[in-house]
Amino acid sequence: MLDNAIKKYTALNELAEQGGIVILGGSADRDIPLCELKQAFALDANLYNRSVDDLSIDTAAKVYDACVAPLRPETVLLHVGAADLNFFAEHPAEFDQAYRELIGHIKAANPKGRIVIISLKNPTEEANIAEMNKHLRYIAESEQCEYGDIAAKRVWNPKQTKDVVSFVYSTGFVRPLHSKRPIYDLVKILFCCEASCIA
């Protein structure tokens, strides 16, 4: 199954432009509706999803090399850990070391790229997920990466965000601003938006 996903993404990379934003995540990220979100929120960036089912810390470097590195992304949204919860619970130090090695691998392949470590969602406040998210935040800080927190119980209103974007462009902006969208907004748009919210 992993080899099929790599084969598919390798073919898609032949059509893709370099320098965009790439999601590298697991099963929950495969079906993020990038085209609809890009249109609804006027995202002025090339967005690519290179997520695979059950992506683990052990396979992430292989998937990165085959599916993400050829795109030379400006930003990698790294959402790895959901498939590693049992491993993390039994061997937290080994998980941390493997995650740091993955970040080092990505930085070596694309030194100018930005890495954003995305937390795991935790709607039921499970202790193991909360603990992993603490480790991910610490790893992000220690490895000079950004951290995208999607576990917090803060209420995010995608309709309100969309209305603000629409208002800005209705006041005279005919094309998206060239400044980077704050990473907090981008992470919320891509990882916290249900399909029903973009209609």
Secondary structure, DSSP 8 states (H G I E B T S, - for coil): -HHHHHHHHHHHHTT--SSSEEEEE-GGGTT--HHHHHHHTT--S-EEE---TT--TTTHHHHIIIIIGGG--SEEEEE--GGGHHHHHH-HHHHHHHHHHHHHHHHHH-TT-EEEEE----TT--HHHHHHHHHHHHHHHHTT-EEE---S-----HHHHHHHHHHHHHTT--S--SS---HHHHHHHHHS--GGGG-
